[in-house]
Amino acid sequence: MTLLRFAPIVVEFFGTLFVWLDTDRLKARNPPRFGIGDPPGYSAWFYHKSLLGFSLLFLGILLQGVCLFILG
């Protein structure tokens, strides 16, 4: 049961991290000082995973609901 309570927190943490990294990339891109494309240093794969981040946040919320239903 401890894992069931801990898993949503971990999933939501990584979801928030991916969303934050993509937001940081977009912040560095606006206004576009570097032309078209990403600014230097923002081409790694984890800077383009906002969809994964939002999916992980949604999954964490669902897991918390299951946890409340089972343990509530």
PyMOL Python script that loads the backbone (N, CA, C, O; Angstrom):
from pymol import cmd

cmd.read_pdbstr("""\
ATOM      1  N   MET A   1       0.816  -1.199   0.000  1.00  0.00           N
ATOM      2  CA  MET A   1       0.000   0.000   0.000  1.00  0.00           C
ATOM      3  C   MET A   1       0.857   1.260   0.000  1.00  0.00           C
ATOM      4  O   MET A   1       0.435   2.305  -0.496  1.00  0.00           O
ATOM      5  N   THR A   2       2.051   1.159   0.553  1.00  0.00           N
ATOM      6  CA  THR A   2       2.926   2.328   0.546  1.00  0.00           C
ATOM      7  C   THR A   2       3.321   2.696  -0.878  1.00  0.00           C
ATOM      8  O   THR A   2       3.414   3.877  -1.214  1.00  0.00           O
ATOM      9  N   LEU A   3       3.552   1.696  -1.706  1.00  0.00           N
ATOM     10  CA  LEU A   3       3.890   1.961  -3.107  1.00  0.00           C
ATOM     11  C   LEU A   3       2.723   2.627  -3.828  1.00  0.00           C
ATOM     12  O   LEU A   3       2.931   3.498  -4.672  1.00  0.00           O
ATOM     13  N   LEU A   4       1.507   2.225  -3.504  1.00  0.00           N
ATOM     14  CA  LEU A   4       0.330   2.823  -4.118  1.00  0.00           C
ATOM     15  C   LEU A   4       0.193   4.295  -3.742  1.00  0.00           C
ATOM     16  O   LEU A   4      -0.314   5.092  -4.532  1.00  0.00           O
ATOM     17  N   ARG A   5       0.632   4.655  -2.565  1.00  0.00           N
ATOM     18  CA  ARG A   5       0.590   6.068  -2.152  1.00  0.00           C
ATOM     19  C   ARG A   5       1.764   6.859  -2.699  1.00  0.00           C
ATOM     20  O   ARG A   5       1.650   8.066  -2.915  1.00  0.00           O
ATOM     21  N   PHE A   6       2.890   6.198  -2.926  1.00  0.00           N
ATOM     22  CA  PHE A   6       4.112   6.878  -3.356  1.00  0.00           C
ATOM     23  C   PHE A   6       4.180   7.036  -4.878  1.00  0.00           C
ATOM     24  O   PHE A   6       4.753   8.010  -5.367  1.00  0.00           O
ATOM     25  N   ALA A   7       3.608   6.099  -5.630  1.00  0.00           N
ATOM     26  CA  ALA A   7       3.701   6.107  -7.097  1.00  0.00           C
ATOM     27  C   ALA A   7       3.106   7.365  -7.728  1.00  0.00           C
ATOM     28  O   ALA A   7       3.734   7.929  -8.625  1.00  0.00           O
ATOM     29  N   PRO A   8       1.923   7.837  -7.306  1.00  0.00           N
ATOM     30  CA  PRO A   8       1.403   9.057  -7.946  1.00  0.00           C
ATOM     31  C   PRO A   8       2.297  10.269  -7.748  1.00  0.00           C
ATOM     32  O   PRO A   8       2.395  11.118  -8.635  1.00  0.00           O
ATOM     33  N   ILE A   9       2.939  10.359  -6.617  1.00  0.00           N
ATOM     34  CA  ILE A   9       3.821  11.499  -6.354  1.00  0.00           C
ATOM     35  C   ILE A   9       5.014  11.469  -7.295  1.00  0.00           C
ATOM     36  O   ILE A   9       5.406  12.505  -7.833  1.00  0.00           O
ATOM     37  N   VAL A  10       5.592  10.297  -7.498  1.00  0.00           N
ATOM     38  CA  VAL A  10       6.748  10.169  -8.399  1.00  0.00           C
ATOM     39  C   VAL A  10       6.336  10.455  -9.840  1.00  0.00           C
ATOM     40  O   VAL A  10       7.042  11.164 -10.558  1.00  0.00           O
ATOM     41  N   VAL A  11       5.201   9.909 -10.266  1.00  0.00           N
ATOM     42  CA  VAL A  11       4.725  10.126 -11.637  1.00  0.00           C
ATOM     43  C   VAL A  11       4.444  11.611 -11.867  1.00  0.00           C
ATOM     44  O   VAL A  11       4.819  12.152 -12.908  1.00  0.00           O
ATOM     45  N   GLU A  12       3.798  12.270 -10.924  1.00  0.00           N
ATOM     46  CA  GLU A  12       3.501  13.696 -11.073  1.00  0.00           C
ATOM     47  C   GLU A  12       4.767  14.543 -11.022  1.00  0.00           C
ATOM     48  O   GLU A  12       4.841  15.576 -11.686  1.00  0.00           O
ATOM     49  N   PHE A  13       5.765  14.125 -10.245  1.00  0.00           N
ATOM     50  CA  PHE A  13       7.029  14.857 -10.210  1.00  0.00           C
ATOM     51  C   PHE A  13       7.695  14.860 -11.577  1.00  0.00           C
ATOM     52  O   PHE A  13       8.120  15.908 -12.062  1.00  0.00           O
ATOM     53  N   PHE A  14       7.788  13.676 -12.205  1.00  0.00           N
ATOM     54  CA  PHE A  14       8.418  13.613 -13.518  1.00  0.00           C
ATOM     55  C   PHE A  14       7.578  14.318 -14.584  1.00  0.00           C
ATOM     56  O   PHE A  14       8.126  14.911 -15.513  1.00  0.00           O
ATOM     57  N   GLY A  15       6.269  14.257 -14.456  1.00  0.00           N
ATOM     58  CA  GLY A  15       5.420  15.005 -15.379  1.00  0.00           C
ATOM     59  C   GLY A  15       5.645  16.500 -15.280  1.00  0.00           C
ATOM     60  O   GLY A  15       5.743  17.192 -16.293  1.00  0.00           O
ATOM     61  N   THR A  16       5.726  16.994 -14.054  1.00  0.00           N
ATOM     62  CA  THR A  16       5.990  18.409 -13.843  1.00  0.00           C
ATOM     63  C   THR A  16       7.368  18.796 -14.362  1.00  0.00           C
ATOM     64  O   THR A  16       7.539  19.881 -14.917  1.00  0.00           O
ATOM     65  N   LEU A  17       8.345  17.923 -14.187  1.00  0.00           N
ATOM     66  CA  LEU A  17       9.703  18.201 -14.668  1.00  0.00           C
ATOM     67  C   LEU A  17       9.735  18.333 -16.194  1.00  0.00           C
ATOM     68  O   LEU A  17      10.358  19.252 -16.723  1.00  0.00           O
ATOM     69  N   PHE A  18       9.061  17.411 -16.906  1.00  0.00           N
ATOM     70  CA  PHE A  18       9.046  17.493 -18.368  1.00  0.00           C
ATOM     71  C   PHE A  18       8.315  18.736 -18.860  1.00  0.00           C
ATOM     72  O   PHE A  18       8.755  19.375 -19.816  1.00  0.00           O
ATOM     73  N   VAL A  19       7.214  19.081 -18.222  1.00  0.00           N
ATOM     74  CA  VAL A  19       6.483  20.291 -18.623  1.00  0.00           C
ATOM     75  C   VAL A  19       7.337  21.525 -18.356  1.00  0.00           C
ATOM     76  O   VAL A  19       7.358  22.444 -19.175  1.00  0.00           O
ATOM     77  N   TRP A  20       8.040  21.564 -17.226  1.00  0.00           N
ATOM     78  CA  TRP A  20       8.882  22.705 -16.887  1.00  0.00           C
ATOM     79  C   TRP A  20      10.043  22.851 -17.884  1.00  0.00           C
ATOM     80  O   TRP A  20      10.374  23.966 -18.287  1.00  0.00           O
ATOM     81  N   LEU A  21      10.657  21.737 -18.278  1.00  0.00           N
ATOM     82  CA  LEU A  21      11.759  21.816 -19.233  1.00  0.00           C
ATOM     83  C   LEU A  21      11.286  22.325 -20.590  1.00  0.00           C
ATOM     84  O   LEU A  21      11.980  23.114 -21.232  1.00  0.00           O
ATOM     85  N   ASP A  22      10.111  21.880 -21.031  1.00  0.00           N
ATOM     86  CA  ASP A  22       9.605  22.375 -22.311  1.00  0.00           C
ATOM     87  C   ASP A  22       9.234  23.852 -22.214  1.00  0.00           C
ATOM     88  O   ASP A  22       9.438  24.603 -23.167  1.00  0.00           O
ATOM     89  N   THR A  23       8.697  24.271 -21.080  1.00  0.00           N
ATOM     90  CA  THR A  23       8.387  25.684 -20.879  1.00  0.00           C
ATOM     91  C   THR A  23       9.659  26.523 -20.862  1.00  0.00           C
ATOM     92  O   THR A  23       9.669  27.640 -21.379  1.00  0.00           O
ATOM     93  N   ASP A  24      10.720  26.002 -20.279  1.00  0.00           N
ATOM     94  CA  ASP A  24      12.004  26.710 -20.265  1.00  0.00           C
ATOM     95  C   ASP A  24      12.545  26.884 -21.684  1.00  0.00           C
ATOM     96  O   ASP A  24      13.097  27.932 -22.019  1.00  0.00           O
ATOM     97  N   ARG A  25      12.383  25.851 -22.514  1.00  0.00           N
ATOM     98  CA  ARG A  25      12.822  25.945 -23.912  1.00  0.00           C
ATOM     99  C   ARG A  25      12.025  27.009 -24.660  1.00  0.00           C
ATOM    100  O   ARG A  25      12.588  27.795 -25.422  1.00  0.00           O
ATOM    101  N   LEU A  26      10.710  27.029 -24.436  1.00  0.00           N
ATOM    102  CA  LEU A  26       9.881  28.026 -25.111  1.00  0.00           C
ATOM    103  C   LEU A  26      10.184  29.435 -24.624  1.00  0.00           C
ATOM    104  O   LEU A  26      10.137  30.389 -25.401  1.00  0.00           O
ATOM    105  N   LYS A  27      10.495  29.569 -23.341  1.00  0.00           N
ATOM    106  CA  LYS A  27      10.852  30.880 -22.801  1.00  0.00           C
ATOM    107  C   LYS A  27      12.144  31.395 -23.434  1.00  0.00           C
ATOM    108  O   LYS A  27      12.260  32.584 -23.730  1.00  0.00           O
ATOM    109  N   ALA A  28      13.106  30.512 -23.642  1.00  0.00           N
ATOM    110  CA  ALA A  28      14.370  30.925 -24.258  1.00  0.00           C
ATOM    111  C   ALA A  28      14.184  31.224 -25.741  1.00  0.00           C
ATOM    112  O   ALA A  28      14.982  31.950 -26.335  1.00  0.00           O
ATOM    113  N   ARG A  29      13.151  30.677 -26.330  1.00  0.00           N
ATOM    114  CA  ARG A  29      12.912  30.865 -27.762  1.00  0.00           C
ATOM    115  C   ARG A  29      12.149  32.151 -28.061  1.00  0.00           C
ATOM    116  O   ARG A  29      12.223  32.647 -29.185  1.00  0.00           O
ATOM    117  N   ASN A  30      11.428  32.703 -27.107  1.00  0.00           N
ATOM    118  CA  ASN A  30      10.627  33.919 -27.315  1.00  0.00           C
ATOM    119  C   ASN A  30      11.273  35.101 -26.618  1.00  0.00           C
ATOM    120  O   ASN A  30      11.522  34.990 -25.418  1.00  0.00           O
ATOM    121  N   PRO A  31      11.555  36.175 -27.232  1.00  0.00           N
ATOM    122  CA  PRO A  31      11.411  36.435 -28.667  1.00  0.00           C
ATOM    123  C   PRO A  31      12.475  35.685 -29.447  1.00  0.00           C
ATOM    124  O   PRO A  31      13.557  35.429 -28.919  1.00  0.00           O
ATOM    125  N   PRO A  32      12.194  35.330 -30.682  1.00  0.00           N
ATOM    126  CA  PRO A  32      13.139  34.514 -31.455  1.00  0.00           C
ATOM    127  C   PRO A  32      14.394  35.303 -31.821  1.00  0.00           C
ATOM    128  O   PRO A  32      14.401  36.062 -32.790  1.00  0.00           O
ATOM    129  N   ARG A  33      15.435  35.117 -31.050  1.00  0.00           N
ATOM    130  CA  ARG A  33      16.703  35.805 -31.305  1.00  0.00           C
ATOM    131  C   ARG A  33      17.635  34.968 -32.158  1.00  0.00           C
ATOM    132  O   ARG A  33      18.625  35.473 -32.688  1.00  0.00           O
ATOM    133  N   PHE A  34      17.319  33.689 -32.290  1.00  0.00           N
ATOM    134  CA  PHE A  34      18.243  32.781 -32.956  1.00  0.00           C
ATOM    135  C   PHE A  34      17.730  32.328 -34.320  1.00  0.00           C
ATOM    136  O   PHE A  34      18.260  31.374 -34.891  1.00  0.00           O
ATOM    137  N   GLY A  35      16.732  32.980 -34.836  1.00  0.00           N
ATOM    138  CA  GLY A  35      16.151  32.551 -36.101  1.00  0.00           C
ATOM    139  C   GLY A  35      15.109  31.471 -35.859  1.00  0.00           C
ATOM    140  O   GLY A  35      14.509  31.406 -34.785  1.00  0.00           O
ATOM    141  N   ILE A  36      14.900  30.648 -36.831  1.00  0.00           N
ATOM    142  CA  ILE A  36      13.906  29.576 -36.721  1.00  0.00           C
ATOM    143  C   ILE A  36      14.542  28.376 -36.042  1.00  0.00           C
ATOM    144  O   ILE A  36      15.682  28.015 -36.336  1.00  0.00           O
ATOM    145  N   GLY A  37      13.803  27.766 -35.138  1.00  0.00           N
ATOM    146  CA  GLY A  37      14.299  26.580 -34.452  1.00  0.00           C
ATOM    147  C   GLY A  37      14.608  26.861 -32.997  1.00  0.00           C
ATOM    148  O   GLY A  37      14.327  27.938 -32.471  1.00  0.00           O
ATOM    149  N   ASP A  38      15.187  25.873 -32.372  1.00  0.00           N
ATOM    150  CA  ASP A  38      15.494  25.980 -30.949  1.00  0.00           C
ATOM    151  C   ASP A  38      16.773  26.769 -30.713  1.00  0.00           C
ATOM    152  O   ASP A  38      17.679  26.755 -31.546  1.00  0.00           O
ATOM    153  N   PRO A  39      16.846  27.455 -29.579  1.00  0.00           N
ATOM    154  CA  PRO A  39      18.094  28.131 -29.228  1.00  0.00           C
ATOM    155  C   PRO A  39      19.193  27.117 -28.912  1.00  0.00           C
ATOM    156  O   PRO A  39      18.901  25.960 -28.610  1.00  0.00           O
ATOM    157  N   PRO A  40      20.432  27.539 -28.980  1.00  0.00           N
ATOM    158  CA  PRO A  40      21.533  26.613 -28.682  1.00  0.00           C
ATOM    159  C   PRO A  40      21.406  26.056 -27.261  1.00  0.00           C
ATOM    160  O   PRO A  40      21.089  26.787 -26.323  1.00  0.00           O
ATOM    161  N   GLY A  41      21.653  24.776 -27.122  1.00  0.00           N
ATOM    162  CA  GLY A  41      21.601  24.123 -25.828  1.00  0.00           C
ATOM    163  C   GLY A  41      20.246  23.544 -25.465  1.00  0.00           C
ATOM    164  O   GLY A  41      20.108  22.926 -24.409  1.00  0.00           O
ATOM    165  N   TYR A  42      19.251  23.725 -26.307  1.00  0.00           N
ATOM    166  CA  TYR A  42      17.906  23.223 -26.016  1.00  0.00           C
ATOM    167  C   TYR A  42      17.455  22.169 -27.023  1.00  0.00           C
ATOM    168  O   TYR A  42      16.262  22.070 -27.310  1.00  0.00           O
ATOM    169  N   SER A  43      18.361  21.401 -27.552  1.00  0.00           N
ATOM    170  CA  SER A  43      17.982  20.417 -28.562  1.00  0.00           C
ATOM    171  C   SER A  43      17.894  18.997 -28.014  1.00  0.00           C
ATOM    172  O   SER A  43      17.618  18.068 -28.773  1.00  0.00           O
ATOM    173  N   ALA A  44      18.124  18.806 -26.714  1.00  0.00           N
ATOM    174  CA  ALA A  44      18.048  17.468 -26.129  1.00  0.00           C
ATOM    175  C   ALA A  44      16.599  16.972 -26.134  1.00  0.00           C
ATOM    176  O   ALA A  44      15.662  17.768 -26.202  1.00  0.00           O
ATOM    177  N   TRP A  45      16.428  15.668 -26.063  1.00  0.00           N
ATOM    178  CA  TRP A  45      15.096  15.071 -26.198  1.00  0.00           C
ATOM    179  C   TRP A  45      14.141  15.503 -25.099  1.00  0.00           C
ATOM    180  O   TRP A  45      12.941  15.630 -25.345  1.00  0.00           O
ATOM    181  N   PHE A  46      14.647  15.733 -23.887  1.00  0.00           N
ATOM    182  CA  PHE A  46      13.747  16.027 -22.763  1.00  0.00           C
ATOM    183  C   PHE A  46      13.199  17.442 -22.792  1.00  0.00           C
ATOM    184  O   PHE A  46      12.323  17.770 -21.992  1.00  0.00           O
ATOM    185  N   TYR A  47      13.680  18.282 -23.680  1.00  0.00           N
ATOM    186  CA  TYR A  47      13.115  19.627 -23.821  1.00  0.00           C
ATOM    187  C   TYR A  47      11.881  19.645 -24.729  1.00  0.00           C
ATOM    188  O   TYR A  47      11.242  20.685 -24.884  1.00  0.00           O
ATOM    189  N   HIS A  48      11.548  18.511 -25.324  1.00  0.00           N
ATOM    190  CA  HIS A  48      10.422  18.441 -26.256  1.00  0.00           C
ATOM    191  C   HIS A  48       9.360  17.459 -25.779  1.00  0.00           C
ATOM    192  O   HIS A  48       8.658  16.879 -26.607  1.00  0.00           O
ATOM    193  N   LYS A  49       9.222  17.258 -24.490  1.00  0.00           N
ATOM    194  CA  LYS A  49       8.334  16.234 -23.969  1.00  0.00           C
ATOM    195  C   LYS A  49       7.199  16.798 -23.119  1.00  0.00           C
ATOM    196  O   LYS A  49       6.870  16.238 -22.074  1.00  0.00           O
ATOM    197  N   SER A  50       6.605  17.896 -23.557  1.00  0.00           N
ATOM    198  CA  SER A  50       5.498  18.457 -22.781  1.00  0.00           C
ATOM    199  C   SER A  50       4.276  17.543 -22.829  1.00  0.00           C
ATOM    200  O   SER A  50       3.544  17.453 -21.842  1.00  0.00           O
ATOM    201  N   LEU A  51       4.038  16.865 -23.950  1.00  0.00           N
ATOM    202  CA  LEU A  51       2.912  15.935 -24.037  1.00  0.00           C
ATOM    203  C   LEU A  51       3.103  14.771 -23.061  1.00  0.00           C
ATOM    204  O   LEU A  51       2.155  14.352 -22.397  1.00  0.00           O
ATOM    205  N   LEU A  52       4.310  14.259 -22.976  1.00  0.00           N
ATOM    206  CA  LEU A  52       4.613  13.216 -21.997  1.00  0.00           C
ATOM    207  C   LEU A  52       4.420  13.742 -20.584  1.00  0.00           C
ATOM    208  O   LEU A  52       3.901  13.032 -19.723  1.00  0.00           O
ATOM    209  N   GLY A  53       4.831  14.970 -20.339  1.00  0.00           N
ATOM    210  CA  GLY A  53       4.681  15.563 -19.015  1.00  0.00           C
ATOM    211  C   GLY A  53       3.230  15.703 -18.605  1.00  0.00           C
ATOM    212  O   GLY A  53       2.870  15.363 -17.478  1.00  0.00           O
ATOM    213  N   PHE A  54       2.389  16.199 -19.504  1.00  0.00           N
ATOM    214  CA  PHE A  54       0.968  16.327 -19.183  1.00  0.00           C
ATOM    215  C   PHE A  54       0.314  14.954 -19.023  1.00  0.00           C
ATOM    216  O   PHE A  54      -0.582  14.790 -18.195  1.00  0.00           O
ATOM    217  N   SER A  55       0.751  13.974 -19.803  1.00  0.00           N
ATOM    218  CA  SER A  55       0.215  12.620 -19.651  1.00  0.00           C
ATOM    219  C   SER A  55       0.588  12.033 -18.296  1.00  0.00           C
ATOM    220  O   SER A  55      -0.233  11.382 -17.652  1.00  0.00           O
ATOM    221  N   LEU A  56       1.817  12.260 -17.865  1.00  0.00           N
ATOM    222  CA  LEU A  56       2.236  11.765 -16.555  1.00  0.00           C
ATOM    223  C   LEU A  56       1.489  12.469 -15.425  1.00  0.00           C
ATOM    224  O   LEU A  56       1.148  11.841 -14.423  1.00  0.00           O
ATOM    225  N   LEU A  57       1.237  13.753 -15.579  1.00  0.00           N
ATOM    226  CA  LEU A  57       0.444  14.457 -14.567  1.00  0.00           C
ATOM    227  C   LEU A  57      -0.967  13.889 -14.488  1.00  0.00           C
ATOM    228  O   LEU A  57      -1.488  13.680 -13.393  1.00  0.00           O
ATOM    229  N   PHE A  58      -1.586  13.639 -15.629  1.00  0.00           N
ATOM    230  CA  PHE A  58      -2.930  13.075 -15.657  1.00  0.00           C
ATOM    231  C   PHE A  58      -2.942  11.670 -15.058  1.00  0.00           C
ATOM    232  O   PHE A  58      -3.851  11.323 -14.304  1.00  0.00           O
ATOM    233  N   LEU A  59      -1.936  10.863 -15.391  1.00  0.00           N
ATOM    234  CA  LEU A  59      -1.838   9.521 -14.829  1.00  0.00           C
ATOM    235  C   LEU A  59      -1.663   9.570 -13.311  1.00  0.00           C
ATOM    236  O   LEU A  59      -2.243   8.759 -12.590  1.00  0.00           O
ATOM    237  N   GLY A  60      -0.869  10.515 -12.832  1.00  0.00           N
ATOM    238  CA  GLY A  60      -0.698  10.661 -11.389  1.00  0.00           C
ATOM    239  C   GLY A  60      -1.991  11.031 -10.688  1.00  0.00           C
ATOM    240  O   GLY A  60      -2.273  10.543  -9.593  1.00  0.00           O
ATOM    241  N   ILE A  61      -2.775  11.892 -11.317  1.00  0.00           N
ATOM    242  CA  ILE A  61      -4.067  12.267 -10.736  1.00  0.00           C
ATOM    243  C   ILE A  61      -5.001  11.057 -10.704  1.00  0.00           C
ATOM    244  O   ILE A  61      -5.710  10.843  -9.721  1.00  0.00           O
ATOM    245  N   LEU A  62      -5.002  10.271 -11.776  1.00  0.00           N
ATOM    246  CA  LEU A  62      -5.824   9.060 -11.789  1.00  0.00           C
ATOM    247  C   LEU A  62      -5.373   8.058 -10.725  1.00  0.00           C
ATOM    248  O   LEU A  62      -6.205   7.444 -10.057  1.00  0.00           O
ATOM    249  N   LEU A  63      -4.063   7.893 -10.568  1.00  0.00           N
ATOM    250  CA  LEU A  63      -3.550   6.983  -9.543  1.00  0.00           C
ATOM    251  C   LEU A  63      -3.924   7.454  -8.143  1.00  0.00           C
ATOM    252  O   LEU A  63      -4.215   6.635  -7.272  1.00  0.00           O
ATOM    253  N   GLN A  64      -3.920   8.753  -7.922  1.00  0.00           N
ATOM    254  CA  GLN A  64      -4.341   9.259  -6.617  1.00  0.00           C
ATOM    255  C   GLN A  64      -5.813   8.969  -6.376  1.00  0.00           C
ATOM    256  O   GLN A  64      -6.204   8.658  -5.251  1.00  0.00           O
ATOM    257  N   GLY A  65      -6.639   9.066  -7.418  1.00  0.00           N
ATOM    258  CA  GLY A  65      -8.057   8.740  -7.283  1.00  0.00           C
ATOM    259  C   GLY A  65      -8.259   7.263  -6.938  1.00  0.00           C
ATOM    260  O   GLY A  65      -9.091   6.919  -6.099  1.00  0.00           O
ATOM    261  N   VAL A  66      -7.489   6.401  -7.597  1.00  0.00           N
ATOM    262  CA  VAL A  66      -7.570   4.968  -7.291  1.00  0.00           C
ATOM    263  C   VAL A  66      -7.125   4.709  -5.860  1.00  0.00           C
ATOM    264  O   VAL A  66      -7.740   3.925  -5.138  1.00  0.00           O
ATOM    265  N   CYS A  67      -6.056   5.373  -5.461  1.00  0.00           N
ATOM    266  CA  CYS A  67      -5.561   5.222  -4.101  1.00  0.00           C
ATOM    267  C   CYS A  67      -6.606   5.660  -3.080  1.00  0.00           C
ATOM    268  O   CYS A  67      -6.809   4.980  -2.073  1.00  0.00           O
ATOM    269  N   LEU A  68      -7.266   6.778  -3.326  1.00  0.00           N
ATOM    270  CA  LEU A  68      -8.314   7.238  -2.410  1.00  0.00           C
ATOM    271  C   LEU A  68      -9.498   6.293  -2.398  1.00  0.00           C
ATOM    272  O   LEU A  68     -10.111   6.086  -1.351  1.00  0.00           O
ATOM    273  N   PHE A  69      -9.834   5.712  -3.550  1.00  0.00           N
ATOM    274  CA  PHE A  69     -10.958   4.787  -3.634  1.00  0.00           C
ATOM    275  C   PHE A  69     -10.655   3.486  -2.874  1.00  0.00           C
ATOM    276  O   PHE A  69     -11.502   2.973  -2.143  1.00  0.00           O
ATOM    277  N   ILE A  70      -9.441   2.965  -3.058  1.00  0.00           N
ATOM    278  CA  ILE A  70      -9.085   1.699  -2.418  1.00  0.00           C
ATOM    279  C   ILE A  70      -8.829   1.864  -0.930  1.00  0.00           C
ATOM    280  O   ILE A  70      -9.303   1.071  -0.117  1.00  0.00           O
ATOM    281  N   LEU A  71      -8.080   2.894  -0.581  1.00  0.00           N
ATOM    282  CA  LEU A  71      -7.675   3.057   0.816  1.00  0.00           C
ATOM    283  C   LEU A  71      -8.609   3.961   1.619  1.00  0.00           C
ATOM    284  O   LEU A  71      -8.555   3.985   2.849  1.00  0.00           O
ATOM    285  N   GLY A  72      -9.476   4.712   0.908  1.00  0.00           N
ATOM    286  CA  GLY A  72     -10.309   5.727   1.512  1.00  0.00           C
ATOM    287  C   GLY A  72     -11.301   5.228   2.478  1.00  0.00           C
ATOM    288  O   GLY A  72     -12.059   6.014   3.047  1.00  0.00           O
TER     289      GLY A  72
END
""", "prot")
cmd.dss("prot")
cmd.show_as("cartoon", "prot")
cmd.util.cbc("prot")
cmd.orient("prot")
